[in-house]
């Protein structure tokens, strides 16, 4: 039995008992096969549209496959629209907990007091209006996975309670006195700079270290342009309207900044496929913002860049240049980086060093 036998039979064998045991074993086997088929179908649905032609996305999916085999806490970081929740769902359904339902909550969608109740539940009479006991999402997710989207928007008091869950694997309902053990895996996501939030005192550093066991950073679409053409074709095929994209139009799509990332690209392609009556999508079918000329190459440094005789404080000059670039680009890092001839990551690192506010 320990090695996996379904059941055992006593001698002398009884025909009815033998047939019943075999029938139950066959039913269990069929249920296991059907369950695997359902999981395979679900995995196919979750991975559909997860294009990974680029090296950064291939790396993300490799990490996902590895981390799904463990029970480790995961912190997914990336800009809005990059697909953080989709990655979280994929990790859950590929894991040993995948047979259960993923519990999820957007922490930015609830005020502080309501978020605490939603997460940890409350006892009857805990506050005005608490007419019965309420089971929170953490308790409901026991044996499964809890996805905390926009985790940086939690209040400090709620962060402290979440830290207790991660450390002690137990909760206490609002208004309750009894500690309740929970078997839970947590996947958190944010589009904010948690290191900067820690400096500003709005996010606990001890919670950050607990959440950041397995960090996954999803690159913005402008840093994985190799995936854009495949994504465009996928969104067109999903529309059910067979169309191709002209080379000029595809170049404009690839050159666009895509501040809304994959979510923005999906919305744009849906709009185009609905409104375009031609079988070939041309540049004229694209929204005006895509047809505008891309940002010109940075101009060479003029004479004003000469080093003054008395010298300069380089860090102050660098901060000034970064600030001016951000101001001219309305706080959008991708555009500001282009003005200074930097990569997005280089600009992000330098801006964070000086504590500059970005979008």
JONOR-V321050 format. One record per residue. PHI is phi in degrees with one decimal (NA if undefined). BURIAL is I if it has 16 or more other C-alpha atoms within 10 Angstrom, else O. D_LAST is the distance of its C-alpha to the last C-alpha in Angstrom with 1 decimal. Layout:
BEGIN
phi=(PHI/PHI)
burial=(BURIAL/BURIAL)
d_last=(D_LAST/D_LAST)
END
This chain:
BEGIN
phi=(NA/-65.1/-85.1/115.3/-64.0/-72.6/-159.9/-135.9/-122.7/-94.4/-91.1/-74.3/-68.1/-109.7/-55.9/-64.2/-65.0/-60.2/-62.9/-65.6/-65.4/-63.6/-61.4/-65.7/-64.1/-64.7/-63.1/-64.9/-63.7/-63.9/-63.3/-65.8/-64.1/-62.7/-62.7/-66.2/-62.8/-64.6/-65.2/-63.6/-66.4/-64.9/-61.8/-62.4/-64.8/-70.8/-86.7/-63.5/91.1/-83.0/-79.5/-137.3/-82.6/-85.0/-61.8/-60.0/-75.4/-60.8/-64.4/-60.4/-67.9/-64.6/-63.9/-57.9/-60.7/-73.0/-71.0/-64.2/-79.5/-111.6/-112.4/-68.2/-72.0/-123.6/-117.5/-100.7/-121.9/166.1/-68.0/-61.4/90.5/-85.1/104.5/-65.0/-65.6/-64.4/-64.5/-61.5/-64.9/-64.3/-58.9/-61.7/-74.4/-88.7/-89.7/-67.5/-91.5/-65.2/-77.4/-100.1/-78.9/-72.9/-95.9/-142.9/-153.0/-96.0/-66.2/-80.0/-90.5/-125.7/-67.4/-53.0/-66.1/-71.0/-62.3/-61.9/-66.8/-64.8/-78.8/-110.0/75.1/-154.7/-92.1/-59.3/82.2/-63.5/-158.4/-60.8/100.1/-82.8/-86.4/-153.6/-68.6/-124.2/-85.1/-79.4/-65.6/-62.2/-68.1/-66.5/-87.6/-58.9/89.7/-132.2/-125.3/-113.7/-101.8/-105.6/-84.1/53.4/-64.8/-67.9/-90.0/-72.7/-72.6/-62.9/-67.6/-70.1/-59.4/-62.8/-69.6/-66.1/-60.2/-62.8/-60.4/-69.0/-84.9/-102.7/56.5/-153.6/-132.0/-135.4/-61.8/-60.8/83.2/-100.3/-118.7/-98.3/-83.5/-115.5/-70.0/-134.4/-105.0/-139.5/-111.7/-113.5/-119.2/-113.0/-144.0/-158.3/-109.0/-104.7/-84.2/-69.4/-61.4/-68.5/-63.7/-64.9/-61.9/-82.1/80.8/-100.7/-141.2/-74.5/-70.1/-67.2/-69.9/-57.2/-65.7/-72.2/-79.9/-87.4/-64.6/-118.1/-85.2/-127.4/-109.2/-89.1/-70.3/-66.8/-61.0/-69.0/-101.2/-139.1/-63.4/-63.9/-88.1/-63.7/-62.0/-65.2/-65.9/-60.0/-63.8/-64.2/-65.3/-66.8/-63.5/-70.7/-72.8/80.2/-113.8/-64.2/-142.6/-117.7/-117.3/-61.0/-58.8/-63.2/-65.5/-63.6/-63.7/-62.9/-64.5/-69.4/-80.9/-70.6/-73.3/53.7/-65.4/-90.1/59.9/-62.0/-62.7/-69.0/-60.9/-60.8/-64.6/-65.1/-68.1/-64.7/-61.5/-65.2/-66.9/-75.5/-86.3/-77.3/-99.5/-92.5/-80.7/-117.9/-84.8/-104.9/-60.8/-66.8/-81.4/-78.6/-60.2/-57.9/-63.9/-79.4/-85.0/-69.4/-62.4/-64.1/-57.1/-65.5/-64.1/-59.2/-73.5/-62.2/-65.0/-85.9/-64.8/-68.9/-86.5/-63.6/-73.3/-62.5/-59.1/-80.0/82.8/-140.4/-90.0/-59.3/-64.4/-67.7/-64.4/-62.4/-62.3/-63.3/-63.2/-63.1/-63.5/-64.1/-63.5/-66.4/-64.0/-70.0/-101.4/58.1/82.5/-86.7/-61.6/-60.3/-72.9/-64.0/-62.3/-63.4/-63.1/-103.2/67.8/-108.7/-77.7/-57.6/-65.0/-62.7/-62.3/-59.0/-62.4/-68.0/-64.5/-65.8/-59.4/-97.1/68.1/-80.5/-79.0/-134.9/-113.9)
burial=(O/O/O/O/O/O/O/O/O/O/O/O/O/O/O/O/O/O/O/O/O/O/O/O/O/O/O/O/O/O/O/O/O/O/O/O/O/O/I/O/O/O/I/O/O/I/O/O/I/I/I/I/I/O/O/I/I/O/O/I/I/O/O/I/O/O/I/I/O/O/O/O/I/I/I/I/I/I/I/I/I/I/I/I/I/O/I/I/I/I/I/I/I/I/I/O/I/I/I/O/I/I/I/I/I/O/I/O/O/O/O/I/O/O/I/I/I/I/I/I/I/I/I/O/O/O/O/O/O/O/O/O/I/I/I/I/I/I/I/I/I/I/I/I/I/I/I/I/I/I/I/I/I/I/I/O/O/I/I/O/I/I/I/O/I/I/O/O/I/I/I/I/I/I/O/I/O/O/O/O/O/I/O/I/I/I/I/I/I/I/I/I/O/I/O/I/O/O/O/O/O/I/I/I/O/O/I/I/O/I/I/I/O/O/O/I/I/I/I/I/I/I/I/I/I/I/I/I/I/I/I/I/I/I/I/I/O/O/O/O/O/O/I/I/I/O/O/O/I/I/O/I/I/I/I/I/I/I/I/I/I/I/O/I/I/I/O/I/I/I/O/I/I/O/O/O/O/O/O/O/I/I/I/O/I/I/O/O/O/I/I/O/O/O/O/O/O/O/O/O/O/O/O/O/O/O/O/O/O/O/O/O/O/O/O/O/O/O/I/O/O/I/I/O/I/I/O/O/I/O/I/I/I/I/I/I/I/I/I/O/O/O/O/I/O/O/I/I/O/O/I/O/O/O/O/O/O/I/O)
d_last=(58.7/56.3/56.1/54.9/58.1/57.7/61.0/64.5/68.0/71.2/74.6/76.6/74.0/74.0/73.2/71.3/69.2/68.4/67.4/65.1/63.4/62.9/61.6/59.0/57.9/57.5/55.5/53.2/52.8/52.0/49.4/47.7/47.8/46.3/43.6/42.7/42.7/40.3/38.0/38.1/37.4/34.4/33.1/33.6/31.6/28.7/28.6/29.1/26.2/24.8/25.2/25.4/26.7/24.2/24.8/21.5/22.2/25.9/25.0/23.0/26.0/28.4/26.8/26.8/30.6/31.3/29.5/31.0/34.4/33.6/32.8/30.0/26.9/23.8/20.1/17.9/14.4/12.0/9.2/10.3/13.4/14.5/17.6/17.5/20.1/22.3/22.4/23.3/26.1/27.4/27.8/29.6/32.0/32.8/33.7/37.0/35.5/34.7/37.8/36.3/33.6/30.0/28.9/25.3/23.3/19.8/19.4/16.9/19.6/22.2/23.0/24.0/27.8/27.6/25.4/28.0/30.8/29.2/28.7/31.9/34.2/36.8/40.5/42.6/42.8/39.7/38.5/39.6/39.4/39.6/42.8/42.7/41.1/37.7/36.7/33.0/30.8/31.3/35.0/35.0/33.1/35.8/37.1/33.9/30.1/27.5/23.9/21.5/18.2/15.2/17.5/15.2/15.9/19.5/21.4/23.1/26.5/25.5/24.1/27.5/29.3/27.2/28.1/31.7/31.5/30.3/32.9/35.9/35.3/36.5/35.4/37.0/36.6/35.8/39.2/40.8/42.7/43.0/40.7/40.1/39.6/37.0/36.7/33.0/30.4/26.8/23.8/20.4/16.9/13.4/9.8/9.2/10.4/14.0/15.4/13.4/14.3/17.8/17.9/16.9/19.6/17.8/18.6/22.0/22.5/25.6/23.9/21.3/24.3/26.0/23.2/22.3/25.8/24.8/21.2/20.0/16.7/16.3/15.0/12.8/15.2/14.8/16.2/19.0/20.3/23.8/23.2/22.2/25.8/27.1/24.4/25.4/29.0/28.5/26.8/29.7/32.3/31.1/31.5/35.2/35.4/36.4/34.6/33.8/31.1/32.3/31.3/29.7/27.6/26.6/25.5/23.3/21.7/21.3/19.8/17.1/13.4/13.1/9.5/11.2/13.3/16.8/16.6/15.8/18.5/20.9/20.6/21.1/24.1/25.6/25.5/27.1/29.8/30.7/31.0/32.5/36.3/36.8/37.2/35.2/31.6/31.4/28.7/29.9/29.0/25.3/22.9/22.7/19.1/20.3/23.4/21.8/22.4/19.9/18.3/21.4/22.1/21.4/24.5/26.8/26.7/29.0/31.6/29.2/27.9/31.3/31.7/33.3/36.8/35.8/32.8/29.2/27.1/25.0/22.1/21.8/21.9/19.3/16.9/17.8/17.1/13.6/12.9/14.6/12.8/9.4/11.4/13.1/10.2/8.6/5.5/5.3/6.6/9.3/10.7/10.7/12.5/14.9/15.8/16.9/18.5/16.7/15.8/12.3/13.6/15.3/12.4/10.4/13.7/14.4/11.2/11.8/15.4/15.0/12.7/10.2/7.1/3.8/0.0)
END
